[in-house]
Amino acid sequence: MRFHILTLFPEMVLQGLATSILGRACEKGILSFDAVNIRDFTQDKHGRVDDYPYGGGAGMLMQAQPIYDAWRSVAHGCTSGRPLRVIYLTPQGKVFDQKMAREMAQEEELVFVCGHYEGVDERVLEEIVTDRVSIGDYVLTGGELAAMVMIDAISRMVPGVLNNAQSGETESFHENLLEYPQYTRPEVWRGRAVPSVLLGGDHAKVDAWRLERSVERTRRWRPDLYERYDLPGRALAYLLRDRLLHMDMIENIRRGQAEVLAVREDGVIIRDVTTGIYMITAETKDAGERLLSFVGTQAEVFACHQDFVMESVAARFQKSYVNECLQAVYTRKQKFSEETPFLIRPLTEEDLELVAAHYELYTKEKLCAVLRKGAVFGAFLRQSVDECMKDREENGADKIRSDDGGKIDSLICAGFIGTHEEGGIGLLYVRKACRRQGAAEALEKFLINRTLEKGWTPYVQIFPENEASLRLQEKLGFRFSRKKIYWIS
């Protein structure tokens, strides 16, 4: 990997990078450092590279022309064939971290622009810079030290630079954890002994101890990092305290379609990546407000697990349409028998009008997406031609799907059920003429079995006034959360 540093002090940079691990990597040809003296490109006969700022102010500014020509000399010699990434070191930039180091280590060449004095003419920055980066919220006399810090961190991620290939991955900040404490000889020093677990030779126990110490240190010393550590795992640990209330969030994470935005000791917020729906639970109104700070202003729909969170969403995002739901969870593992007079099979986009006529909570576009995924199933009954003709006259041919094709009898759709994109069982509808024949029960048993086969936990959300559905869930053995969920949009 090749680093180009545009600087007024090339000796400072080269001396700092030519020692220890980076120096050895340079000798092996793994790394190379090219310190470009910006003064070599000035057009001023006195070698000046700075001037007074327009509009007045203290200090001098580095001029655009010398920096631009220095960059151009590097760009003309670039052989990688990839766009050249140019980094300007500035307190105004994005803060450098281990993730950025790992990502930049994938480049073949990097250019660093080191400013001095009171800064750099903005026009050249706009012309050549791709990344503005800061190593912290403080001001240095120039960008050289910051560039060396970044180069050191990036170089460690380059294959072959470190003798132990794992060293770059297992030290501080890997997976947002600080490094665990380490010990060497003697076994006892000034009365302090090495922890016994490190002397026993059980590598599994050693790994567990090191992880525990890393988590403990991060929680105590860097709570900002700890908040980003193992978000799905910590979110699940919190949500499982009341799994009936939180099963929608739990399943969203388990099914791999959740972006966990934040985990606190008093709440969790996630975003369903399929639908963009935000799901949030909190112990207090203040905790809910803090979690909502992770949400962008364009958010459309929220599933809130407390009424005070719903009220905060309404006030913060100007939402007013609220649906209250009861959540029921099928906690058993055994499947149902599927003996039924109904033929159950997936519906397709051809059935859009049928489903749209009886399910109004989704737009046709959204229904199309669900049907396209094969997530909606219909229950069909066989009818004679006379029964079919009578049914069509009473219900309208456009609302009844049949597969008669001139045959002696016909399949008529008695109802349908589906899985919402965020994971819950729903979209249940049974035609009036087919009710009290077990269609709803047959459909839900069928979908529960399909859900269990995938290793998922079936759950449904029901409007409290839907007494028929409530009775059905009780009959099927669902358990209800004591608290409501509030959908707000």
C-alpha positions in Angstrom: 0.0 0.0 0.0 1.3 3.4 -0.9 0.8 6.6 1.2 1.4 10.1 -0.3 1.7 12.9 2.2 1.5 16.5 0.9 3.3 18.5 3.5 5.6 21.4 4.3 7.7 19.2 6.5 8.6 15.9 4.7 11.5 15.1 7.0 9.2 15.1 10.0 6.8 12.6 8.4 9.4 10.3 7.0 11.4 10.1 10.2 8.2 9.3 12.2 7.1 6.5 9.8 10.5 4.9 9.1 10.8 3.1 12.5 9.5 0.0 14.2 6.7 -2.1 12.6 6.0 0.4 9.8 9.7 0.7 8.9 10.0 -3.1 8.6 6.9 -3.3 6.5 8.4 -0.6 4.2 11.7 -2.5 3.9 9.6 -5.6 2.9 7.8 -3.6 0.2 4.4 -4.0 1.9 4.1 -0.3 2.5 5.7 2.8 0.9 5.7 6.4 2.0 6.0 9.3 -0.4 6.4 12.7 1.4 5.7 15.4 -1.2 7.0 18.9 -0.3 4.4 21.4 -1.2 7.0 24.2 -1.4 8.5 22.5 -4.5 5.4 23.4 -6.4 5.1 27.1 -5.5 5.3 29.7 -8.3 6.6 32.4 -5.9 10.3 33.1 -6.3 10.7 33.4 -2.6 9.2 30.0 -2.0 6.1 31.3 -0.3 3.0 29.0 0.0 0.8 31.2 2.1 -0.9 34.6 2.0 -3.3 36.8 3.9 -7.0 35.7 3.9 -9.6 37.8 2.0 -12.0 39.5 4.4 -9.3 39.9 7.1 -8.6 37.8 10.1 -5.6 36.6 12.1 -2.9 34.4 10.5 -2.1 33.2 7.0 -3.7 30.7 4.7 -2.0 28.1 2.5 -2.6 28.9 -1.2 -4.5 26.7 -3.5 -2.0 26.5 -6.4 1.0 24.8 -4.7 -1.3 22.2 -3.1 -3.1 21.5 -6.3 0.1 21.1 -8.3 1.5 18.8 -5.7 -1.6 16.7 -5.8 -1.5 16.6 -9.6 2.0 15.3 -9.6 0.9 12.4 -7.4 -2.3 11.8 -9.5 -0.3 11.6 -12.7 1.9 8.9 -11.3 -1.0 6.9 -9.9 -1.1 3.4 -11.5 -3.9 1.7 -9.6 -6.5 2.7 -12.1 -8.9 3.5 -9.2 -10.1 7.0 -8.3 -7.5 8.5 -6.0 -8.7 9.0 -2.4 -7.5 12.3 -0.9 -7.8 13.0 2.8 -7.6 16.5 4.4 -6.8 16.5 8.1 -9.1 19.0 9.8 -11.0 19.3 13.1 -14.1 19.9 11.0 -14.0 16.4 9.5 -15.6 13.1 10.5 -13.9 11.6 13.5 -11.4 8.8 12.6 -12.1 5.4 14.2 -11.1 1.7 13.8 -13.9 1.1 11.3 -12.6 3.9 9.1 -9.1 2.5 9.4 -10.2 -0.9 8.3 -12.1 0.5 5.3 -9.3 2.7 4.2 -6.8 -0.2 4.4 -8.7 -1.7 1.3 -7.3 1.1 -0.9 -4.1 0.7 -2.9 -3.1 4.4 -2.5 -4.0 7.2 -0.2 -3.2 10.9 -0.3 -3.0 13.0 2.8 -3.1 16.8 2.7 -1.5 18.4 5.7 -2.6 22.0 6.3 -0.7 24.6 8.3 -1.0 28.2 9.6 -4.7 29.1 9.8 -5.9 26.6 7.2 -6.1 26.1 3.4 -7.8 28.0 0.6 -11.2 26.3 0.4 -11.2 26.1 -3.4 -8.4 23.6 -3.6 -10.2 21.4 -1.0 -13.3 21.5 -3.0 -11.3 20.6 -6.1 -9.3 17.5 -4.9 -10.4 16.3 -1.4 -12.7 13.2 -1.1 -12.6 12.8 2.7 -12.3 15.4 5.6 -11.1 13.6 8.7 -10.4 14.6 12.3 -8.5 12.6 14.9 -10.2 14.4 17.7 -11.8 17.6 19.0 -8.7 19.7 19.4 -6.4 21.8 17.2 -2.8 20.9 16.2 -0.2 23.2 14.6 -0.4 21.2 11.4 -1.8 18.0 9.8 1.4 16.0 9.9 0.9 14.4 13.3 -2.7 13.6 12.5 -1.7 12.0 9.1 0.9 9.9 10.9 -1.6 8.7 13.4 -4.0 7.7 10.7 -1.3 6.0 8.6 -0.2 4.0 11.6 -3.7 2.8 12.3 -4.5 2.0 8.7 -1.2 0.2 8.1 -1.9 -2.3 10.8 -4.9 -3.5 8.9 -2.8 -4.2 5.7 -2.1 -7.9 5.4 1.5 -8.8 6.2 2.3 -5.6 8.2 1.8 -7.4 11.6 3.5 -10.7 12.3 0.4 -12.1 13.9 -2.5 -11.8 11.4 -5.0 -11.7 14.3 -3.3 -8.8 16.2 -5.0 -6.1 14.2 -8.4 -7.7 14.8 -8.3 -8.6 18.5 -7.0 -5.4 20.1 -8.9 -2.4 21.3 -12.1 -1.3 19.5 -12.6 -4.7 17.7 -16.4 -5.2 17.8 -16.6 -1.9 19.7 -14.9 -3.4 22.8 -11.8 -2.2 24.6 -9.0 -4.8 24.9 -8.9 -7.1 27.9 -6.1 -6.8 30.5 -2.9 -8.7 29.7 -0.1 -10.1 31.8 3.4 -11.5 31.4 6.2 -12.7 33.7 6.7 -12.8 36.7 3.6 -14.6 37.9 3.5 -12.4 41.0 4.7 -8.8 41.0 4.6 -6.5 44.0 2.0 -8.8 45.6 -0.2 -8.8 42.5 -0.8 -12.2 40.9 -1.7 -13.1 37.4 -5.4 -14.2 37.3 -5.5 -18.0 37.8 -7.7 -18.6 34.7 -4.8 -17.5 32.5 -2.5 -20.2 34.0 -4.8 -23.2 33.7 -4.4 -23.9 29.9 -8.1 -24.0 29.2 -8.4 -21.8 26.1 -12.2 -21.8 26.2 -12.2 -20.4 29.7 -9.5 -17.9 28.8 -11.5 -16.6 25.9 -14.6 -16.3 28.0 -12.7 -14.5 30.7 -11.2 -12.1 28.2 -14.5 -11.3 26.7 -16.0 -10.7 30.1 -13.2 -8.3 31.1 -13.5 -6.5 27.7 -17.2 -5.9 28.2 -16.7 -4.8 31.8 -14.0 -2.3 30.8 -15.9 -0.9 27.9 -19.0 -0.4 30.0 -17.1 1.3 32.8 -14.6 3.4 30.8 -16.2 3.9 27.4 -20.0 3.8 27.7 -20.2 5.4 24.3 -18.6 2.4 22.7 -20.5 0.0 24.9 -23.8 1.4 23.5 -22.7 0.1 20.1 -21.5 -3.3 21.2 -23.4 -6.5 20.3 -26.6 -4.5 19.7 -28.8 -7.5 18.6 -27.6 -9.6 21.5 -28.1 -7.0 24.1 -31.4 -5.9 22.6 -32.7 -9.5 22.8 -31.6 -9.8 26.4 -33.7 -6.7 27.2 -36.7 -7.6 25.1 -36.9 -11.2 26.5 -37.8 -9.7 30.0 -41.3 -9.4 28.6 -41.4 -11.6 25.6 -45.2 -11.5 25.1 -45.1 -7.7 24.7 -42.0 -7.6 22.7 -42.3 -10.7 20.4 -42.7 -8.5 17.3 -39.4 -6.9 18.0 -37.7 -10.2 19.1 -38.8 -12.0 15.9 -37.8 -9.0 13.8 -34.2 -9.4 15.2 -34.2 -13.2 15.1 -35.3 -13.2 11.4 -32.5 -11.0 10.4 -34.6 -8.1 9.2 -33.9 -5.6 12.1 -31.5 -2.8 12.2 -30.9 -2.3 15.9 -30.4 1.5 16.4 -29.9 1.7 20.1 -30.0 -0.4 23.3 -30.2 1.3 26.7 -30.7 -0.1 30.2 -34.2 1.3 29.9 -35.2 0.7 26.3 -34.6 -0.5 22.8 -35.3 0.9 19.3 -35.1 -1.0 16.1 -35.9 -0.4 12.4 -37.4 -3.1 10.2 -35.2 -2.9 7.1 -38.0 -4.3 4.8 -40.7 -1.8 5.6 -38.9 1.1 7.4 -41.1 0.7 10.4 -39.6 1.8 13.7 -40.3 -0.4 16.8 -39.6 1.1 20.2 -40.0 0.2 23.8 -38.9 2.2 26.9 -39.4 2.2 30.6 -39.9 5.9 31.0 -41.0 8.9 28.8 -37.4 10.3 29.1 -35.9 7.0 27.9 -38.3 7.0 25.0 -37.4 10.5 24.0 -33.7 9.6 24.0 -34.3 6.6 21.9 -36.3 8.6 19.4 -33.3 10.9 18.8 -31.9 8.0 16.7 -34.9 8.4 14.2 -34.7 10.5 11.1 -37.3 13.1 10.4 -38.7 11.2 7.4 -39.9 8.3 9.5 -43.4 7.2 8.5 -44.7 4.4 10.8 -44.0 3.4 14.4 -44.9 0.5 16.6 -44.8 1.8 20.2 -45.0 -0.5 23.2 -46.1 2.1 25.7 -48.7 4.8 25.4 -46.2 7.5 26.6 -43.9 6.6 23.7 -46.8 6.9 21.3 -47.5 10.3 22.7 -43.8 11.3 22.2 -43.9 10.1 18.6 -47.1 12.0 17.9 -45.6 15.3 19.3 -42.1 14.9 17.7 -43.1 13.6 14.3 -46.6 15.2 13.9 -48.4 11.8 13.7 -52.0 11.4 14.6 -53.4 8.1 13.2 -53.2 5.5 16.0 -54.3 1.8 16.1 -54.3 0.0 19.4 -53.5 -3.7 19.3 -53.2 -6.7 21.6 -50.3 -9.0 20.9 -50.8 -12.8 21.2 -47.9 -15.3 20.9 -48.0 -19.0 20.1 -45.4 -20.2 22.6 -45.8 -23.9 22.0 -43.5 -25.9 19.7 -45.9 -28.6 18.4 -47.6 -28.3 15.1 -51.3 -28.7 14.4 -52.9 -31.4 12.3 -53.8 -30.1 8.9 -56.8 -32.3 8.2 -59.3 -30.0 6.7 -61.9 -29.9 3.9 -60.2 -26.8 2.5 -57.4 -26.9 -0.1 -54.9 -24.3 1.1 -52.4 -22.9 -1.4 -50.4 -19.6 -2.0 -52.2 -16.7 -3.7 -50.5 -14.8 -6.4 -50.6 -11.3 -8.0 -53.6 -12.6 -10.0 -55.5 -12.6 -6.7 -54.8 -8.9 -6.0 -58.3 -7.7 -6.6 -59.8 -10.4 -4.3 -57.4 -9.6 -1.4 -57.6 -5.8 -1.9 -61.4 -6.0 -1.8 -61.3 -7.4 1.7 -58.1 -6.0 3.3 -58.0 -2.2 3.4 -55.0 -1.6 5.7 -52.5 -2.1 2.8 -52.3 -0.3 -0.4 -52.5 -2.3 -3.6 -48.8 -1.8 -4.2 -48.0 -3.2 -0.7 -50.4 -6.1 -1.2 -48.7 -6.8 -4.5 -45.3 -7.1 -2.7 -46.7 -9.5 -0.1 -48.4 -11.6 -2.8 -45.2 -11.7 -4.8 -43.3 -13.1 -1.9 -45.8 -16.0 -1.6 -46.8 -14.8 1.9 -50.6 -15.0 1.5 -52.5 -18.2 1.4 -56.1 -19.0 0.3 -58.5 -21.7 1.5 -60.5 -23.2 -1.3 -63.7 -25.2 -1.3 -65.0 -27.3 -4.1 -68.5 -26.4 -5.5 -70.8 -27.8 -8.2 -71.4 -25.7 -11.3 -74.9 -24.7 -10.0 -73.5 -23.7 -6.6 -70.7 -21.7 -8.3 -73.1 -19.9 -10.6 -75.4 -19.0 -7.7 -72.4 -17.8 -5.7 -71.2 -15.6 -8.5 -74.7 -14.0 -9.0 -74.8 -13.2 -5.2 -71.2 -12.1 -4.6 -70.0 -10.9 -8.0 -67.6 -12.8 -10.3 -64.9 -10.1 -9.9 -64.6 -10.8 -6.2 -64.6 -14.6 -6.3 -61.7 -16.6 -7.7 -62.7 -19.9 -9.2 -60.9 -22.5 -11.4 -63.8 -24.0 -13.1 -62.6 -23.7 -16.7 -65.7 -25.5 -17.9 -65.3 -28.4 -15.6 -68.0 -30.2 -13.7 -67.2 -28.4 -10.4 -65.2 -25.4 -9.3 -62.8 -24.3 -6.5 -64.0 -21.2 -4.7 -61.9 -19.1 -2.4 -63.4 -19.2 1.1 -60.8 -16.8 2.7 -57.2 -16.0 3.0 -54.4 -15.3 5.6 -50.9 -13.9 5.3 -47.7 -12.9 7.0 -47.1 -9.1 7.4 -43.8 -7.9 6.0 -42.5 -7.1 9.5 -43.3 -10.7 10.6 -46.7 -11.1 12.3 -49.5 -13.3 11.1 -52.5 -11.3 9.8 -54.5 -10.3 6.7 -57.1 -12.9 7.9 -60.5 -12.7 6.1 -63.2 -15.3 5.5 -66.2 -14.7 3.2 -69.5 -14.4 4.9 -71.0 -17.3 3.1 -68.1 -19.6 4.3 -68.0 -18.6 7.9 -68.7 -21.0 10.8 -67.1 -23.8 8.6 -63.7 -23.7 10.2 -61.9 -21.7 7.4 -60.2 -19.2 9.7 -59.0 -21.9 12.1 -57.7 -24.0 9.2 -55.9 -21.0 7.7 -54.3 -20.0 10.9 -53.2 -23.5 11.8 -51.7 -23.8 8.4 -49.7 -20.6 8.7 -48.6 -21.4 12.3 -47.2 -24.7 11.1 -45.3 -22.9 8.2 -43.9 -20.4 10.7 -42.8 -23.1 13.1 -41.1 -25.0 10.3 -38.8 -22.0 9.7 -37.8 -22.0 13.4 -39.8 -18.8 14.1 -42.3 -18.0 16.8 -45.8 -17.2 15.5 -47.5 -14.1 16.8 -50.5 -11.9 15.9 -51.7 -8.4 16.7 -55.4 -8.0 17.1 -57.7 -5.0 17.4 -59.3 -5.3 20.9 -62.8 -5.0 19.4 -62.2 -8.0 17.1 -63.9 -10.5 19.4 -64.0 -13.3 16.9 -60.2 -13.1 16.3 -59.6 -12.9 20.1 -61.6 -16.1 20.6 -59.8 -17.9 17.8 -56.4 -17.1 19.3 -57.5 -18.3 22.7 -58.8 -21.5 21.1 -55.5 -22.1 19.3 -53.5 -21.6 22.6 -52.0 -18.2 22.0 -50.9 -16.2 25.1 -51.7 -12.5 25.3 -49.5 -9.7 26.5 -51.1 -7.7 29.3 -50.1 -4.4 27.6 -51.1 -2.9 24.3 -49.1 -2.0 21.3 -49.7 1.3 19.5 -49.3 1.7 15.8 -49.0 5.4 14.9 -48.6 6.9 11.4 
